[in-house]
Amino acid sequence: MNSYQIDQSGFYGSYGGAYIPEILYKTVEDLRRQYLPIIESEEFLHEYYQLLRDYVGRPSPLYYARRMSERYGCRLYLKREDLNHTGAHKINNAIGQVLLARRMGKRRIIAETGAGQHGVATATVCALMGLPCRVYMGALDVKRQHVNVERMRMLGAEVYPVESGNKTLKDATNEAIRDWCCHPADTFYIIGSTVGPHPYPDLVARLQSVISQELKVQLQEKEDRPWPDVLMACVGGGSNAAGTIYHYLDDTRVRIVLAEAGGLGIDTEQTAASLNIGTVGILHGSRIKVMQTEDGQIIEPYSISAGLDYPGTGPMHCNLFETGRATVLPVNDDEALRAAFELTRLEGIIPALESSHALALLPKMKFRPDEVVVLTVSGRGDKDLDTYLKHMPQQETKNK
Ligand SMILES: *Cc1c(COP(=O)(O)O)cnc(C)c1O
């Protein structure tokens, strides 16, 4: 049983673990010993679910997409994480980790961010709780994601531009880890996806598992059975996908099909498809598949979607991919863009570019007409409007 869940020693199959410097051992060990008793306690769950309901707006709707269903010949439901406060699923995790930090007596929050989405979610919850917050961000990303930087500053967070390396996410993460090493006693490091040393991947997966917990109830209501035939989501580090599949991992009636960012194509240098083309390595304290050169230097990933261009994928998904439990297909920039315009015009929903990668799986699939398909729309597309407008198809422009 539970063969696809984490094991006693913090591994999913051969992936995961906690490969950390000596100086962090005690901090990570404290977290490992305390996280389950705290997040499973009645008192924690009461506060967590109350905030998810009244602050985030959960449960997020499960929407039957009629016109998309007709086009793809199935019964397609969209799990609407785009309707959450701050516009994506990341807030579920940020709330949970801040509540955990408080109960562990940590009064200072740090985080790393690439596109800025996790930084905004963390800064939001820190404002709510009145906690000081520093967000590490590559200096290049600070320039590229200006609006999110302003949002974090307005929320009271200190955005710390990282000038080392390529000045992107990987360098921001290294700097956050350095900070954590220096302030282990009072500082909690909030990781934004199912990555990092054990227990982070499991912690984040559990905090996002509210998605599939709600799916069970919502599918029972709408389809008279708690499981779908197919689950679909996009994978960056893996957290919205992990939340979507969590309670169905060991239910083999449910097919799992995930999208990772193909960029300009997996046969080009411009890609972020680390499951399909990566090799095993240690990144950010975890044994996972990473995009690296033969001598172990990280290859800078590329995707049109800033939230998917992480050079690795979390250990849960590495194991699901390797065992064949999940099908993981690369989706290229142009396919994701096409899917975004299609959803917008058929259902009136502008998806985040990340979520568009999951939507672009649909034309690659073959469904039976009665199959129940649930696809998670991880976020809304407001943040991606500039990119969408730049790539607006000719006829859609004329349509107006
Ligand atoms: C960050 C982000 C992702 C990718 O992260 P995961 O941890 O793989 O879910 C996907 N969609 C949106 C909207 C995001 O902000």
The ligand as an SDF file (V2000), in Angstrom:
LIG
                    3D

 15 15  0  0  0  0  0  0  0  0999 V2000
    4.4120   28.3130   -9.6120 C   0  0  0  0  0  0  0  0  0  0  0  0
    3.3200   27.9240  -10.5030 C   0  0  0  0  0  0  0  0  0  0  0  0
    3.2870   26.6520  -11.1330 C   0  0  0  0  0  0  0  0  0  0  0  0
    4.4000   25.6590  -11.0360 C   0  0  0  0  0  0  0  0  0  0  0  0
    4.6840   25.1880   -9.7550 O   0  0  0  0  0  0  0  0  0  0  0  0
    4.2620   23.7610   -9.2430 P   0  0  0  0  0  0  0  0  0  0  0  0
    4.9300   23.6530   -7.9270 O   0  0  0  0  0  0  0  0  0  0  0  0
    4.7590   22.7360  -10.2220 O   0  0  0  0  0  0  0  0  0  0  0  0
    2.7850   23.7370   -9.1430 O   0  0  0  0  0  0  0  0  0  0  0  0
    2.1840   26.3400  -11.9030 C   0  0  0  0  0  0  0  0  0  0  0  0
    1.1700   27.2070  -12.0900 N   0  0  0  0  0  0  0  0  0  0  0  0
    1.1650   28.4310  -11.5060 C   0  0  0  0  0  0  0  0  0  0  0  0
    0.0070   29.3310  -11.7550 C   0  0  0  0  0  0  0  0  0  0  0  0
    2.2380   28.8270  -10.7060 C   0  0  0  0  0  0  0  0  0  0  0  0
    2.2200   30.0480  -10.1470 O   0  0  0  0  0  0  0  0  0  0  0  0
  1  2  1  0
  2  3  1  0
  2 14  2  0
  3  4  1  0
  3 10  2  0
  4  5  1  0
  5  6  1  0
  6  7  2  0
  6  8  1  0
  6  9  1  0
 10 11  1  0
 11 12  2  0
 12 13  1  0
 12 14  1  0
 14 15  1  0
M  END
$$$$
